[in-house]
């Protein structure tokens, strides 16, 4: 399969392809849509507008009084970093740099530290992102999958010097396609091998596989559209729904036997009853018959109801 | 002679939602719906298969939070009330629909289903985990574990102690429930970051699952793609990758099975459709309309017009689609076998709640599929990862690539504008938890209780479900509240432990509210 690797020329170009590997993507996009739908349905009550009023807990701290900068991987192309600078660190910088502090530009310096032990000055290369003073997190378009990254929050002084305030951890972005390394290494875990050996089994065989097979795995036909027949139907514009139900109610002696349309019903302890029916169009004949406990007397009353919908 | 293997993997998980402090709590319905619509139907499928001596294999994750809820006496009591009310509603529906035979028959069907759900629930002494344990003990089911609270590991990598705690707490919880160690783990959201297999190895776990690109984009190239597991370099923990083709057949919104027009429509529920006063006792006590589980329509078509559900037609369709799925796997296996000169393994993992809760006919489809595979053909054999590894121990060694099975395949679902702010709080808490575990190696009494509770609060805050819900951007209030509650409780415990001023009443109160993992050991966070 053709490798979709590009060298980094312009960061802007990469933004447009900031998504998963295009070939897998086609197939997977519909999977993800459905998985999100199922995930959401799991936490359903999709129609419930507002829940029960609840007292809201207090807010989380806006700061923890620490110097901390964390770098995380969002996907092969994008990183996310957040940071907190302790007040005393800011004060120290202010007293050291005096007016320079206020004139300095705030910068995220993004280092490519692939295959090196980073000491602050041996990065493969770096690029800077200017940020505003009150930012405390940033999404970074690193644009190159399969590389290791480290970020400094720092100041660029008017004379061009760079001063590091915080340094992040190192992370590695995943590849966005198959590895170009094809050396193979195989193993049988020791305990399994021991068991096999004891049973006198041989080892499994393997043989090379071709390119067509690879292509079959990766480049299967994509989906034409994202529309889902299972998705929630949308109400379009103004609308009206009407349906009818019929309530049949009455009373007799509490120990009487009552049937409605020849089917026995239960009475309340006081001898009353209520029945509720969905009422379709057409005529309903509803004989209500009560028989006294000693079976000597009975009464029949027959409401006839006709529904017509125009 | 089989030419390949199929491993069906169901991932069962719900976040820990249990509110003893409220008499009614809407979000607890997530569990009740899952029991009635997914877990009981699956148990009934497995029971029928065992009864008919069908030699099947399925792998099932039961997340520690799900196990904890299924085993909790309060939630069991509440489920019983819930299902009793549903049965009452179904009885009323049988009456109400007397002049509408197409709905009347469905009301009868629901009464029968709800009654069976209650019977099954009671037959296992209210604890459905024991049902799954039986199937595991019989050798049909391989139950694997998950992160303790389903924390998303790649975004926790900065504090590996948290990943370790998620894994260790899960493994010891599993052991206390099933009487043996788990062999494998479902990484929450299949979230893998290279090196985290080290922590799995420490915990004695032999395998995990990743999405296809986790293995396909691993280094060096995997010789057999996703059709054989690989061992992680340095640890030898096996990684099994999802087969996209079989996933797509079930999941896909276009040609996926659940979208068939004969199947039951998820979104038309009498909780929303019926007259308010009538349905009021069965919706939320505050009067908010919610799903009841009684749904009378089939998908019908792409528009708003819906026709009555027809169980027999849906049943026939499920049988037909199970046959179609099997046929496609046979073709896939034949093709791959010729190519690989080795029996391919097809890994088909699904969210367990797809079956039943979302796709009403799903459990039926699984049953048809299993019976067909076992009786109607010889090309594919059902297997589990453990069984596969013991028969095929020699596998390639690679470093899998960071990946997840979530939206876009990486971490964006849990790391975007609506939820990225949680990590600064979670990470500081993780750092503090490590500090506590290190500075209090030997404690007893109140301090020990507070330390254990601190780890509970941290783990509960880390559930990926909160970030997921915040990420979808709808009905985020509860997820927001849970995230804040647990972090605030953790922060206060930290301060009180450090200043040796633990508020005993408050501690008892949060122990009562957040009672998960009674046997937790805070030293797991190291």
Interface residues (C-beta under 8 A of the other chain):
Chain A: X19 X20 X21 X24 X27 X28 X30 X31 X32 X33 X34 X35 X36 X37 X38 X39 X40 X41 X42 X43 X44 X45 X46 X47 X48 X49 X50 X51 X52 X54 X56 X57 X58 X59 X60 X61 X64 X66 X68 X70 X72 X73 X74 X75 X76 X80 X82 X84 X136 X137 X169 X171 X172 X173 X174 X175 X176 X177 X178 X179 X180 X181 X182 X183 X184 X185 X186 X187 X188 X189 X192 X193 X195 X196 X203 X204 X205 X206 X207 X208 X209 X210 X213 X214 X216 X217 X218 X220 X223 X224 X225 X226 X227 X228 X229 X230 X231 X232 X233 X235 X236 X243 X245 X261 X263 X275 X276 X277 X278 X279 X280 X284
Chain B: X14 X26 X27 X29 X30 X33 X34 X92 X95 X96 X97 X98 X99 X100 X103 X154 X155 X157 X158 X193 X194 X212 X213 X216 X217 X218 X219 X220 X221 X223 X224 X225 X226 X231 X233 X236 X244 X245 X247 X248 X251 X252 X253 X254 X256 X258 X259 X261 X266 X267 X272 X275 X278 X284 X286 X288 X289 X290 X291 X299 X301 X302 X303 X304 X335 X336 X339 X340 X341 X342 X351 X353 X354 X357 X358 X389 X390 X392 X393 X394 X395 X396 X397 X398 X401 X402 X403 X405 X406 X407 X408 X409 X410 X411 X412 X413 X415 X420 X421 X423 X424 X425 X427 X428 X465 X468 X469 X472 X474 X475 X477 X478 X481 X484 X485 X487 X488 X491
